[in-house]
Amino acid sequence: MKMGKLFRETVGITNDNIIIAFPLILFMWVLTLYITFSRQTVNSLPLFILSSVTVLVMTGAFLAGWFYMIKKAVKLSKQVFVLDTDRAKATFNLLKTIPAGIGKYFLSYSGMIIIGGFIAAILGACVFQIGIHLIGSLDLNPEQLKSVLSSASDMKAFLDSLSFEQLIRLNNWNLLFLATTTVMSFLFMLWAPEIAFNTRNPFMALVNSVKKIFHRFGRCLKLFVFLTFLNFILSFINTFSLFNPILYFIMTVVYFYFLVYLVMLIFLYYEREFTEE
């Protein structure tokens, strides 16, 4: 399947099933409220552990239901409907698949989160040691780091206080972590659809998805570059929207649409490339 046709077809499927955005928006709203509440109430290690487990359970349940919903939408796109009312009814019924998705894939996607976090922690520690040897330390203590991240004005003041050599070192650190996260994102790209379509075991699904990426390396790379480019453009525009409430609202809607399109595109690509051989 040609990539250009795939990109255009995904737009149509996303538009026909835009109701898929509703669970995502609801989940992000609930998660934001819970995290805000936790910051004010969590003041001990047991409460922190309880809060972290709660977030894990919430996210695992959401991903299980939402990804299953997207899988069903991809399969629904193959059906031909004579009447628009029949299509609308079938699209609305996608919401009813969420409980079934949670029942089937909750453990799988919860495991994916845990394994992904573990890999990220190990890789982050390795990259940090590499950076220390190749780039050098930034010599930031926890209090300085907290001050830098507290506001944009503090960040600007911190950057203004650095020498040219320190700025170069900071830029090299940013490039190192950007390269690491980019490679990780590429290798993990097919992990979620692999679980939904083929392998429920999250570890084996990761292994199989990476194998599939190298089996179709060129096409997977084109897909990843396209999505990365779209994300860069939207992030760049969104930077300017912060100064205009109306534009910011519009860009928020556009970004949610992009998230649905991104996942739909990856699932559709997986379904067409690896389940129709």
Accessible surface in RSA format (square Angstrom, percent):
REM  Atomic radii and reference values for relative SASA: ProtOr
REM  Chains: A
REM  Algorithm: Lee & Richards
REM  Probe-radius: 1.40
REM  Slices: 20
REM RES _ NUM      All-atoms   Total-Side   Main-Chain    Non-polar    All polar
REM                ABS   REL    ABS   REL    ABS   REL    ABS   REL    ABS   REL
RES MET A   1    80.04  41.4  25.51  16.9  54.53 129.8  37.30  31.7  42.74  56.6
RES LYS A   2   165.94  81.0 159.15  97.6   6.79  16.2 106.17  95.6  59.77  63.7
RES MET A   3    21.85  11.3  17.67  11.7   4.17   9.9  17.66  15.0   4.19   5.5
RES GLY A   4    32.36  39.9   0.00   N/A  32.36  39.9  24.97  68.5   7.39  16.6
RES LYS A   5   117.01  57.1 115.89  71.1   1.12   2.7  59.04  53.1  57.98  61.8
RES LEU A   6     2.71   1.5   2.71   1.9   0.00   0.0   2.71   1.9   0.00   0.0
RES PHE A   7    35.12  17.6  34.77  21.5   0.35   0.9  35.03  21.2   0.09   0.3
RES ARG A   8   165.83  69.6 154.69  78.9  11.14  26.5  75.96 103.8  89.87  54.5
RES GLU A   9    52.65  30.2  41.42  31.3  11.24  26.8  32.72  63.3  19.94  16.3
RES THR A  10     0.00   0.0   0.00   0.0   0.00   0.0   0.00   0.0   0.00   0.0
RES VAL A  11    63.13  41.5  63.13  57.2   0.00   0.0  63.13  54.9   0.00   0.0
RES GLY A  12    32.44  40.0   0.00   N/A  32.44  40.0  31.81  87.3   0.63   1.4
RES ILE A  13    11.26   6.4   9.97   7.4   1.29   3.1  10.76   7.7   0.51   1.4
RES THR A  14     0.00   0.0   0.00   0.0   0.00   0.0   0.00   0.0   0.00   0.0
RES ASN A  15    80.36  55.4  62.95  60.8  17.41  41.9  24.44  58.8  55.92  54.1
RES ASP A  16    71.46  50.1  53.07  52.8  18.39  43.5   7.08  16.7  64.38  64.2
RES ASN A  17     3.89   2.7   3.89   3.8   0.00   0.0   0.00   0.0   3.89   3.8
RES ILE A  18    82.72  47.1  79.29  59.1   3.42   8.2  79.29  57.1   3.42   9.3
RES ILE A  19    40.46  23.0  33.65  25.1   6.81  16.4  40.13  28.9   0.33   0.9
RES ILE A  20     0.00   0.0   0.00   0.0   0.00   0.0   0.00   0.0   0.00   0.0
RES ALA A  21    10.75   9.9  10.75  16.6   0.00   0.0  10.75  15.1   0.00   0.0
RES PHE A  22   116.94  58.5 113.75  70.5   3.19   8.3 115.74  70.2   1.20   3.4
RES PRO A  23    13.76  10.0   9.55   8.7   4.21  15.3  12.11  10.0   1.65  10.2
RES LEU A  24    11.37   6.3  11.37   8.1   0.00   0.0  11.37   8.0   0.00   0.0
RES ILE A  25    80.32  45.7  79.42  59.2   0.90   2.2  79.42  57.2   0.90   2.4
RES LEU A  26    82.56  46.0  79.67  57.0   2.89   7.3  82.33  57.8   0.24   0.6
RES PHE A  27    25.54  12.8  21.04  13.0   4.49  11.7  25.28  15.3   0.26   0.7
RES MET A  28    77.80  40.3  77.27  51.1   0.53   1.3  65.12  55.4  12.68  16.8
RES TRP A  29   150.90  60.6 144.53  70.0   6.37  15.0 129.13  68.8  21.77  35.3
RES VAL A  30    58.70  38.6  58.21  52.7   0.49   1.2  58.27  50.6   0.43   1.2
RES LEU A  31    27.68  15.4  27.68  19.8   0.00   0.0  27.68  19.4   0.00   0.0
RES THR A  32    79.23  56.4  76.05  77.1   3.18   7.6  58.37  78.4  20.86  31.5
RES LEU A  33    92.32  51.4  87.70  62.7   4.62  11.6  88.05  61.8   4.27  11.5
RES TYR A  34    54.62  25.5  49.97  28.4   4.66  12.1  42.02  31.6  12.61  15.5
RES ILE A  35    64.75  36.8  64.49  48.0   0.26   0.6  64.75  46.6   0.00   0.0
RES THR A  36    66.24  47.1  65.96  66.9   0.28   0.7  50.05  67.2  16.18  24.5
RES PHE A  37   119.49  59.8 116.13  71.9   3.35   8.7 119.15  72.2   0.34   1.0
RES SER A  38    12.36  10.4  11.58  15.4   0.79   1.8  10.40  22.2   1.96   2.7
RES ARG A  39   197.33  82.9 162.51  82.8  34.83  82.9  59.53  81.4 137.80  83.5
RES GLN A  40   144.85  81.0 105.73  77.3  39.12  93.1  38.95  82.9 105.90  80.3
RES THR A  41    57.42  40.8  45.73  46.4  11.68  27.8  47.18  63.4  10.24  15.5
RES VAL A  42    43.03  28.3  22.91  20.7  20.12  48.5  22.97  20.0  20.06  54.4
RES ASN A  43   131.54  90.7  92.18  89.1  39.36  94.8  43.24 104.1  88.30  85.3
RES SER A  44    50.23  42.4  34.92  46.6  15.31  35.3  42.01  89.4   8.22  11.5
RES LEU A  45   125.42  69.8 114.62  82.0  10.80  27.1 117.90  82.8   7.52  20.2
RES PRO A  46    95.40  69.5  86.26  78.6   9.13  33.2  90.61  74.8   4.79  29.8
RES LEU A  47    75.89  42.3  74.33  53.2   1.56   3.9  74.37  52.2   1.52   4.1
RES PHE A  48   119.86  60.0 119.86  74.2   0.00   0.0 119.86  72.7   0.00   0.0
RES ILE A  49    92.82  52.8  91.44  68.1   1.38   3.3  92.82  66.8   0.00   0.0
RES LEU A  50   109.90  61.2 106.98  76.5   2.92   7.3 109.68  77.0   0.22   0.6
RES SER A  51    13.94  11.8  13.19  17.6   0.76   1.7   4.87  10.4   9.07  12.7
RES SER A  52    50.28  42.5  38.81  51.8  11.47  26.4  36.41  77.5  13.87  19.4
RES VAL A  53    73.43  48.3  72.48  65.6   0.95   2.3  73.40  63.8   0.03   0.1
RES THR A  54    41.53  29.5  37.84  38.4   3.69   8.8  29.38  39.5  12.15  18.4
RES VAL A  55    41.70  27.4  41.70  37.7   0.00   0.0  41.70  36.2   0.00   0.0
RES LEU A  56    46.33  25.8  42.57  30.5   3.76   9.4  46.15  32.4   0.18   0.5
RES VAL A  57    70.08  46.1  69.98  63.3   0.10   0.3  70.08  60.9   0.00   0.0
RES MET A  58    43.79  22.7  35.42  23.4   8.37  19.9  35.56  30.2   8.23  10.9
RES THR A  59    28.80  20.5  28.80  29.2   0.00   0.0  25.25  33.9   3.55   5.4
RES GLY A  60     0.00   0.0   0.00   N/A   0.00   0.0   0.00   0.0   0.00   0.0
RES ALA A  61    24.26  22.3  24.22  37.4   0.04   0.1  24.22  34.1   0.03   0.1
RES PHE A  62    27.88  13.9  17.98  11.1   9.90  25.8  26.95  16.3   0.93   2.7
RES LEU A  63    27.91  15.5  27.91  20.0   0.00   0.0  27.91  19.6   0.00   0.0
RES ALA A  64     0.00   0.0   0.00   0.0   0.00   0.0   0.00   0.0   0.00   0.0
RES GLY A  65     0.13   0.2   0.00   N/A   0.13   0.2   0.13   0.4   0.00   0.0
RES TRP A  66    10.27   4.1   9.11   4.4   1.17   2.7   9.25   4.9   1.02   1.7
RES PHE A  67    17.12   8.6  17.12  10.6   0.00   0.0  17.12  10.4   0.00   0.0
RES TYR A  68    10.87   5.1  10.57   6.0   0.29   0.8   2.46   1.9   8.40  10.4
RES MET A  69     0.00   0.0   0.00   0.0   0.00   0.0   0.00   0.0   0.00   0.0
RES ILE A  70     0.00   0.0   0.00   0.0   0.00   0.0   0.00   0.0   0.00   0.0
RES LYS A  71    29.13  14.2  29.13  17.9   0.00   0.0   4.83   4.4  24.30  25.9
RES LYS A  72    72.26  35.3  69.57  42.7   2.69   6.4  22.50  20.3  49.76  53.0
RES ALA A  73     0.00   0.0   0.00   0.0   0.00   0.0   0.00   0.0   0.00   0.0
RES VAL A  74     0.00   0.0   0.00   0.0   0.00   0.0   0.00   0.0   0.00   0.0
RES LYS A  75    88.78  43.3  84.32  51.7   4.46  10.6  47.90  43.1  40.88  43.5
RES LEU A  76    17.30   9.6  15.93  11.4   1.37   3.4  16.86  11.8   0.44   1.2
RES SER A  77    32.63  27.6   5.05   6.7  27.58  63.5   8.79  18.7  23.84  33.4
RES LYS A  78   105.75  51.6  75.48  46.3  30.26  72.1  59.47  53.5  46.28  49.3
RES GLN A  79    98.76  55.2  88.97  65.0   9.79  23.3  32.17  68.5  66.59  50.5
RES VAL A  80   139.78  92.0 109.45  99.1  30.33  73.1 111.49  96.9  28.30  76.7
RES PHE A  81    48.07  24.1  22.91  14.2  25.16  65.5  25.20  15.3  22.87  65.4
RES VAL A  82   140.81  92.7 108.59  98.3  32.22  77.6 114.50  99.5  26.31  71.4
RES LEU A  83   103.07  57.4 101.38  72.5   1.69   4.2 102.96  72.3   0.10   0.3
RES ASP A  84   125.71  88.1 116.89 116.3   8.82  20.9  36.86  86.8  88.85  88.6
RES THR A  85    98.38  70.0  90.06  91.3   8.31  19.8  85.13 114.3  13.25  20.0
RES ASP A  86    65.81  46.1  61.70  61.4   4.11   9.7  13.75  32.4  52.05  51.9
RES ARG A  87    67.29  28.3  67.29  34.3   0.00   0.0  23.63  32.3  43.67  26.5
RES ALA A  88    61.65  56.7  50.26  77.6  11.38  25.9  57.21  80.6   4.44  11.8
RES LYS A  89   143.83  70.2 136.87  84.0   6.96  16.6  85.45  76.9  58.38  62.2
RES ALA A  90    23.08  21.2  15.27  23.6   7.81  17.8  19.27  27.1   3.82  10.1
RES THR A  91    11.91   8.5  11.91  12.1   0.00   0.0  11.35  15.2   0.56   0.8
RES PHE A  92   116.22  58.1 115.46  71.5   0.76   2.0 115.88  70.3   0.34   1.0
RES ASN A  93    49.44  34.1  47.38  45.8   2.06   5.0  17.47  42.0  31.97  30.9
RES LEU A  94     8.14   4.5   7.72   5.5   0.42   1.1   8.01   5.6   0.13   0.4
RES LEU A  95    42.13  23.5  34.84  24.9   7.29  18.3  35.13  24.7   7.01  18.9
RES LYS A  96   143.47  70.0 121.18  74.4  22.30  53.1  81.27  73.1  62.20  66.3
RES THR A  97    27.92  19.9  25.48  25.8   2.44   5.8  27.92  37.5   0.00   0.0
RES ILE A  98    39.74  22.6  39.74  29.6   0.00   0.0  39.74  28.6   0.00   0.0
RES PRO A  99    91.52  66.7  79.47  72.4  12.05  43.8  82.79  68.4   8.73  54.3
RES ALA A 100    49.45  45.5  35.33  54.5  14.12  32.1  47.26  66.6   2.19   5.8
RES GLY A 101     0.00   0.0   0.00   N/A   0.00   0.0   0.00   0.0   0.00   0.0
RES ILE A 102    59.57  33.9  58.70  43.7   0.87   2.1  58.70  42.3   0.87   2.4
RES GLY A 103    68.51  84.5   0.00   N/A  68.51  84.5  38.00 104.3  30.52  68.3
RES LYS A 104    91.11  44.4  77.74  47.7  13.37  31.8  45.22  40.7  45.89  48.9
RES TYR A 105     8.81   4.1   8.81   5.0   0.00   0.0   0.67   0.5   8.14  10.0
RES PHE A 106    55.15  27.6  54.63  33.8   0.51   1.3  54.63  33.1   0.51   1.5
RES LEU A 107   147.35  82.1 138.44  99.0   8.91  22.4 138.96  97.6   8.40  22.6
RES SER A 108     8.14   6.9   6.71   9.0   1.43   3.3   1.22   2.6   6.93   9.7
RES TYR A 109     0.16   0.1   0.16   0.1   0.00   0.0   0.16   0.1   0.00   0.0
RES SER A 110    11.66   9.9  11.66  15.6   0.00   0.0  11.35  24.2   0.31   0.4
RES GLY A 111    14.30  17.6   0.00   N/A  14.30  17.6  13.53  37.1   0.77   1.7
RES MET A 112    26.71  13.8  25.41  16.8   1.30   3.1  23.92  20.3   2.79   3.7
RES ILE A 113    52.33  29.8  42.78  31.9   9.55  23.0  49.08  35.3   3.25   8.8
RES ILE A 114    99.81  56.8  91.41  68.1   8.39  20.2  97.37  70.1   2.44   6.6
RES ILE A 115    38.73  22.0  37.16  27.7   1.56   3.8  38.73  27.9   0.00   0.0
RES GLY A 116    13.57  16.7   0.00   N/A  13.57  16.7  11.73  32.2   1.84   4.1
RES GLY A 117    41.00  50.6   0.00   N/A  41.00  50.6  33.73  92.6   7.27  16.3
RES PHE A 118   135.72  67.9 128.11  79.3   7.61  19.8 133.45  80.9   2.28   6.5
RES ILE A 119    51.41  29.3  49.22  36.7   2.20   5.3  51.15  36.8   0.27   0.7
RES ALA A 120    43.82  40.3  36.02  55.6   7.80  17.7  36.65  51.6   7.16  19.0
RES ALA A 121    64.92  59.7  46.69  72.0  18.24  41.5  58.67  82.6   6.25  16.6
RES ILE A 122    91.20  51.9  90.65  67.5   0.56   1.3  91.10  65.6   0.10   0.3
RES LEU A 123    60.12  33.5  58.64  42.0   1.48   3.7  59.85  42.0   0.27   0.7
RES GLY A 124    25.85  31.9   0.00   N/A  25.85  31.9  23.35  64.1   2.50   5.6
RES ALA A 125    58.71  54.0  49.03  75.7   9.68  22.0  56.85  80.1   1.86   4.9
RES CYS A 126    63.23  47.8  57.48  64.1   5.75  13.5  18.02  45.7  45.21  48.7
RES VAL A 127     9.51   6.3   9.51   8.6   0.00   0.0   9.51   8.3   0.00   0.0
RES PHE A 128    97.63  48.8  97.63  60.5   0.00   0.0  97.63  59.2   0.00   0.0
RES GLN A 129    97.11  54.3  96.86  70.8   0.24   0.6  39.18  83.4  57.92  43.9
RES ILE A 130    85.20  48.5  81.13  60.4   4.07   9.8  85.14  61.3   0.07   0.2
RES GLY A 131     0.00   0.0   0.00   N/A   0.00   0.0   0.00   0.0   0.00   0.0
RES ILE A 132    58.62  33.4  49.97  37.2   8.66  20.9  49.97  36.0   8.66  23.5
RES HIS A 133   146.98  80.3 112.01  77.9  34.97  89.5  82.72  85.2  64.26  74.8
RES LEU A 134   144.79  80.6 109.65  78.4  35.14  88.3 112.20  78.8  32.60  87.7
RES ILE A 135    39.63  22.6  17.21  12.8  22.42  54.0  22.12  15.9  17.51  47.5
RES GLY A 136    18.27  22.5   0.00   N/A  18.27  22.5  17.82  48.9   0.45   1.0
RES SER A 137    47.28  40.0  40.56  54.1   6.73  15.5  24.15  51.4  23.14  32.4
RES LEU A 138    57.33  31.9  37.89  27.1  19.44  48.9  39.99  28.1  17.34  46.7
RES ASP A 139   113.02  79.2  86.39  86.0  26.63  63.0  39.86  93.8  73.17  73.0
RES LEU A 140    55.97  31.2  23.77  17.0  32.19  80.9  24.61  17.3  31.36  84.4
RES ASN A 141    74.72  51.5  68.27  66.0   6.45  15.5  33.34  80.2  41.38  40.0
RES PRO A 142   112.55  82.0 103.06  93.9   9.49  34.5 108.04  89.2   4.52  28.1
RES GLU A 143   144.92  83.2 136.52 103.3   8.40  20.0  53.93 104.3  91.00  74.3
RES GLN A 144    80.75  45.2  76.84  56.2   3.91   9.3  26.10  55.5  54.66  41.5
RES LEU A 145    86.36  48.1  86.36  61.8   0.00   0.0  86.36  60.7   0.00   0.0
RES LYS A 146   161.95  79.0 154.77  95.0   7.18  17.1 103.10  92.8  58.85  62.7
RES SER A 147    58.48  49.4  51.53  68.8   6.95  16.0  30.30  64.5  28.18  39.5
RES VAL A 148    11.69   7.7  10.67   9.7   1.02   2.5  11.02   9.6   0.67   1.8
RES LEU A 149   123.76  68.9  93.69  67.0  30.07  75.6  97.36  68.4  26.40  71.0
RES SER A 150    74.12  62.6  34.61  46.2  39.51  91.0  43.07  91.7  31.05  43.5
RES SER A 151    49.12  41.5  34.97  46.7  14.14  32.6  45.01  95.8   4.11   5.8
RES ALA A 152    87.52  80.5  69.28 106.9  18.24  41.5  75.78 106.7  11.74  31.1
RES SER A 153    79.69  67.3  65.79  87.8  13.89  32.0  54.95 117.0  24.74  34.7
RES ASP A 154    55.47  38.9  50.95  50.7   4.52  10.7   3.93   9.3  51.54  51.4
RES MET A 155    68.56  35.5  68.56  45.4   0.00   0.0  60.91  51.8   7.65  10.1
RES LYS A 156   132.93  64.8 130.95  80.3   1.98   4.7  99.68  89.7  33.24  35.4
RES ALA A 157    62.03  57.0  49.84  76.9  12.19  27.7  56.19  79.1   5.84  15.5
RES PHE A 158    35.12  17.6  29.86  18.5   5.25  13.7  35.06  21.3   0.06   0.2
RES LEU A 159    63.77  35.5  60.10  43.0   3.67   9.2  60.37  42.4   3.41   9.2
RES ASP A 160   100.50  70.4  67.73  67.4  32.77  77.5  33.82  79.6  66.68  66.5
RES SER A 161    85.87  72.6  47.14  62.9  38.74  89.2  48.97 104.3  36.90  51.7
RES LEU A 162    32.81  18.3  19.29  13.8  13.52  34.0  19.56  13.7  13.25  35.7
RES SER A 163    58.75  49.6  47.13  62.9  11.62  26.8  51.35 109.3   7.40  10.4
RES PHE A 164   153.65  76.9 144.49  89.5   9.16  23.8 145.70  88.3   7.95  22.8
RES GLU A 165   133.14  76.4 127.11  96.2   6.03  14.4  43.89  84.9  89.26  72.9
RES GLN A 166    76.45  42.8  76.07  55.6   0.39   0.9  18.00  38.3  58.45  44.3
RES LEU A 167    69.44  38.7  65.54  46.9   3.91   9.8  65.62  46.1   3.82  10.3
RES ILE A 168    79.69  45.3  79.57  59.3   0.11   0.3  79.69  57.4   0.00   0.0
RES ARG A 169    80.28  33.7  78.64  40.1   1.63   3.9   6.08   8.3  74.20  45.0
RES LEU A 170    32.89  18.3  32.89  23.5   0.00   0.0  32.89  23.1   0.00   0.0
RES ASN A 171    73.47  50.7  71.80  69.4   1.67   4.0  15.39  37.1  58.08  56.1
RES ASN A 172    56.22  38.8  53.16  51.4   3.06   7.4   7.78  18.7  48.45  46.8
RES TRP A 173    13.77   5.5  13.64   6.6   0.13   0.3  13.77   7.3   0.00   0.0
RES ASN A 174    87.43  60.3  80.63  77.9   6.79  16.4  25.23  60.7  62.19  60.1
RES LEU A 175    97.72  54.4  93.91  67.2   3.80   9.6  94.19  66.2   3.52   9.5
RES LEU A 176    42.89  23.9  37.67  26.9   5.22  13.1  42.50  29.8   0.39   1.1
RES PHE A 177    80.73  40.4  80.46  49.8   0.28   0.7  80.72  48.9   0.01   0.0
RES LEU A 178   111.98  62.4 107.67  77.0   4.31  10.8 111.19  78.1   0.79   2.1
RES ALA A 179    55.18  50.7  47.34  73.0   7.85  17.9  54.95  77.4   0.23   0.6
RES THR A 180    23.12  16.4  16.98  17.2   6.14  14.6  16.64  22.4   6.48   9.8
RES THR A 181    72.35  51.5  70.72  71.7   1.63   3.9  64.30  86.4   8.05  12.2
RES THR A 182    52.47  37.3  48.16  48.8   4.31  10.3  39.89  53.6  12.57  19.0
RES VAL A 183    85.61  56.3  83.90  76.0   1.71   4.1  85.61  74.4   0.00   0.0
RES MET A 184    31.75  16.4  31.39  20.8   0.36   0.9  23.89  20.3   7.86  10.4
RES SER A 185    58.78  49.7  47.05  62.8  11.73  27.0  25.33  53.9  33.46  46.9
RES PHE A 186    17.38   8.7  17.38  10.8   0.00   0.0  17.38  10.5   0.00   0.0
RES LEU A 187    49.25  27.4  49.25  35.2   0.00   0.0  49.25  34.6   0.00   0.0
RES PHE A 188    47.99  24.0  40.32  25.0   7.67  20.0  40.38  24.5   7.62  21.8
RES MET A 189    17.02   8.8   3.85   2.5  13.17  31.4  11.43   9.7   5.59   7.4
RES LEU A 190     0.00   0.0   0.00   0.0   0.00   0.0   0.00   0.0   0.00   0.0
RES TRP A 191     8.75   3.5   8.75   4.2   0.00   0.0   8.75   4.7   0.00   0.0
RES ALA A 192    14.91  13.7  14.07  21.7   0.83   1.9  14.07  19.8   0.83   2.2
RES PRO A 193     0.80   0.6   0.80   0.7   0.00   0.0   0.80   0.7   0.00   0.0
RES GLU A 194     0.00   0.0   0.00   0.0   0.00   0.0   0.00   0.0   0.00   0.0
RES ILE A 195     1.32   0.8   0.00   0.0   1.32   3.2   0.00   0.0   1.32   3.6
RES ALA A 196     2.52   2.3   0.14   0.2   2.38   5.4   0.14   0.2   2.38   6.3
RES PHE A 197    35.35  17.7   4.46   2.8  30.89  80.4   5.80   3.5  29.56  84.6
RES ASN A 198    91.48  63.1  58.60  56.6  32.87  79.2   9.91  23.8  81.57  78.8
RES THR A 199    24.74  17.6  21.75  22.0   2.99   7.1  20.03  26.9   4.71   7.1
RES ARG A 200   125.62  52.7 119.37  60.9   6.25  14.9  43.84  59.9  81.78  49.6
RES ASN A 201    79.38  54.7  69.32  67.0  10.06  24.2  21.72  52.3  57.67  55.7
RES PRO A 202    26.36  19.2  26.36  24.0   0.00   0.0  26.36  21.8   0.00   0.0
RES PHE A 203   117.02  58.5 117.02  72.5   0.00   0.0 117.02  70.9   0.00   0.0
RES MET A 204    85.58  44.3  85.58  56.6   0.00   0.0  65.06  55.3  20.53  27.2
RES ALA A 205     0.00   0.0   0.00   0.0   0.00   0.0   0.00   0.0   0.00   0.0
RES LEU A 206    15.55   8.7  15.55  11.1   0.00   0.0  15.55  10.9   0.00   0.0
RES VAL A 207    48.62  32.0  44.37  40.2   4.25  10.2  48.14  41.8   0.48   1.3
RES ASN A 208    32.88  22.7  31.93  30.9   0.95   2.3   5.23  12.6  27.65  26.7
RES SER A 209     0.00   0.0   0.00   0.0   0.00   0.0   0.00   0.0   0.00   0.0
RES VAL A 210    36.75  24.2  36.75  33.3   0.00   0.0  36.75  31.9   0.00   0.0
RES LYS A 211   135.26  66.0 126.35  77.5   8.91  21.2  82.44  74.2  52.82  56.3
RES LYS A 212    40.00  19.5  39.08  24.0   0.92   2.2  22.99  20.7  17.01  18.1
RES ILE A 213     0.00   0.0   0.00   0.0   0.00   0.0   0.00   0.0   0.00   0.0
RES PHE A 214   122.55  61.3 103.01  63.8  19.53  50.8 103.37  62.7  19.18  54.9
RES HIS A 215   126.11  68.9  98.25  68.3  27.86  71.3  70.82  73.0  55.29  64.3
RES ARG A 216    56.83  23.9  51.27  26.1   5.56  13.2  17.16  23.5  39.67  24.0
RES PHE A 217    89.67  44.9  86.41  53.5   3.27   8.5  86.41  52.4   3.27   9.3
RES GLY A 218    43.10  53.2   0.00   N/A  43.10  53.2  33.62  92.3   9.48  21.2
RES ARG A 219    67.37  28.3  66.29  33.8   1.08   2.6  33.93  46.4  33.43  20.3
RES CYS A 220     0.00   0.0   0.00   0.0   0.00   0.0   0.00   0.0   0.00   0.0
RES LEU A 221    72.96  40.6  72.96  52.2   0.00   0.0  72.96  51.2   0.00   0.0
RES LYS A 222   129.98  63.4 122.64  75.2   7.34  17.5  73.14  65.8  56.84  60.5
RES LEU A 223     0.00   0.0   0.00   0.0   0.00   0.0   0.00   0.0   0.00   0.0
RES PHE A 224    28.59  14.3  28.59  17.7   0.00   0.0  28.59  17.3   0.00   0.0
RES VAL A 225    84.98  55.9  83.68  75.8   1.31   3.1  84.61  73.5   0.38   1.0
RES PHE A 226    53.25  26.6  49.00  30.4   4.25  11.1  52.96  32.1   0.29   0.8
RES LEU A 227    10.50   5.8   9.28   6.6   1.22   3.1   9.95   7.0   0.55   1.5
RES THR A 228    62.11  44.2  57.43  58.2   4.68  11.2  57.92  77.8   4.19   6.3
RES PHE A 229   117.67  58.9 112.89  69.9   4.78  12.4 117.28  71.1   0.40   1.1
RES LEU A 230    48.28  26.9  48.27  34.5   0.00   0.0  48.27  33.9   0.00   0.0
RES ASN A 231    56.29  38.8  56.29  54.4   0.00   0.0   7.15  17.2  49.15  47.5
RES PHE A 232   127.23  63.7 123.20  76.3   4.03  10.5 127.12  77.1   0.11   0.3
RES ILE A 233    61.78  35.2  61.78  46.0   0.00   0.0  61.78  44.5   0.00   0.0
RES LEU A 234    23.28  13.0  23.28  16.7   0.00   0.0  23.28  16.4   0.00   0.0
RES SER A 235    46.89  39.6  40.78  54.4   6.11  14.1  33.82  72.0  13.07  18.3
RES PHE A 236   114.81  57.4 109.47  67.8   5.34  13.9 114.36  69.3   0.45   1.3
RES ILE A 237    70.32  40.0  69.28  51.6   1.05   2.5  70.32  50.6   0.00   0.0
RES ASN A 238    45.12  31.1  45.12  43.6   0.00   0.0   1.76   4.2  43.36  41.9
RES THR A 239    75.45  53.7  72.12  73.1   3.33   7.9  53.89  72.4  21.56  32.6
RES PHE A 240   117.67  58.9 111.62  69.1   6.06  15.8 111.62  67.7   6.06  17.3
RES SER A 241     0.00   0.0   0.00   0.0   0.00   0.0   0.00   0.0   0.00   0.0
RES LEU A 242   114.69  63.9  84.35  60.3  30.34  76.3  85.37  60.0  29.31  78.9
RES PHE A 243   173.70  86.9 139.69  86.5  34.01  88.5 146.92  89.1  26.78  76.7
RES ASN A 244    68.42  47.2  67.50  65.2   0.93   2.2   9.50  22.9  58.92  57.0
RES PRO A 245   111.99  81.6  99.04  90.3  12.94  47.1 106.28  87.7   5.71  35.5
RES ILE A 246   129.62  73.8 125.91  93.8   3.72   9.0 129.62  93.3   0.00   0.0
RES LEU A 247    66.48  37.0  65.35  46.8   1.13   2.8  65.98  46.3   0.50   1.4
RES TYR A 248   103.50  48.3 103.50  58.9   0.00   0.0  56.94  42.8  46.56  57.4
RES PHE A 249   136.32  68.2 134.78  83.5   1.55   4.0 136.32  82.6   0.00   0.0
RES ILE A 250    85.45  48.6  84.24  62.8   1.21   2.9  85.45  61.5   0.00   0.0
RES MET A 251    11.83   6.1  11.17   7.4   0.66   1.6   0.22   0.2  11.61  15.4
RES THR A 252    48.76  34.7  44.31  44.9   4.46  10.6  44.60  59.9   4.16   6.3
RES VAL A 253    80.62  53.0  77.25  69.9   3.37   8.1  79.54  69.1   1.08   2.9
RES VAL A 254    54.23  35.7  52.33  47.4   1.90   4.6  54.00  46.9   0.23   0.6
RES TYR A 255    64.41  30.1  64.41  36.6   0.00   0.0  46.52  35.0  17.89  22.1
RES PHE A 256    41.16  20.6  40.78  25.3   0.37   1.0  40.98  24.8   0.17   0.5
RES TYR A 257    68.40  31.9  66.41  37.8   1.99   5.2  63.82  48.0   4.57   5.6
RES PHE A 258    10.17   5.1   9.07   5.6   1.10   2.9  10.17   6.2   0.00   0.0
RES LEU A 259    56.93  31.7  56.93  40.7   0.00   0.0  56.93  40.0   0.00   0.0
RES VAL A 260     0.00   0.0   0.00   0.0   0.00   0.0   0.00   0.0   0.00   0.0
RES TYR A 261    12.36   5.8  12.36   7.0   0.00   0.0   9.89   7.4   2.47   3.0
RES LEU A 262    42.94  23.9  42.94  30.7   0.00   0.0  42.94  30.2   0.00   0.0
RES VAL A 263    21.11  13.9  20.80  18.8   0.31   0.7  21.11  18.3   0.00   0.0
RES MET A 264     0.00   0.0   0.00   0.0   0.00   0.0   0.00   0.0   0.00   0.0
RES LEU A 265     0.00   0.0   0.00   0.0   0.00   0.0   0.00   0.0   0.00   0.0
RES ILE A 266    17.73  10.1  17.73  13.2   0.00   0.0  17.73  12.8   0.00   0.0
RES PHE A 267     1.82   0.9   1.82   1.1   0.00   0.0   1.82   1.1   0.00   0.0
RES LEU A 268     0.00   0.0   0.00   0.0   0.00   0.0   0.00   0.0   0.00   0.0
RES TYR A 269     2.20   1.0   2.07   1.2   0.13   0.3   2.11   1.6   0.09   0.1
RES TYR A 270     2.30   1.1   2.30   1.3   0.00   0.0   0.06   0.0   2.23   2.8
RES GLU A 271     3.02   1.7   3.02   2.3   0.00   0.0   0.42   0.8   2.60   2.1
RES ARG A 272    44.37  18.6  29.97  15.3  14.40  34.3  12.41  17.0  31.96  19.4
RES GLU A 273    18.74  10.8  15.08  11.4   3.66   8.7   3.54   6.9  15.20  12.4
RES PHE A 274    23.12  11.6   4.13   2.6  18.99  49.4   4.13   2.5  18.99  54.3
RES THR A 275    65.99  46.9  31.01  31.4  34.98  83.4  37.39  50.2  28.60  43.2
RES GLU A 276    91.74  52.7  55.98  42.4  35.76  85.1  32.40  62.7  59.34  48.4
RES GLU A 277   145.23  83.4  70.14  53.1  75.09 178.8  67.32 130.2  77.91  63.6
END  Absolute sums over single chains surface
CHAIN  1 A    16559.0      14424.8       2134.2      12116.8       4442.1
END  Absolute sums over all chains
TOTAL         16559.0      14424.8       2134.2      12116.8       4442.1
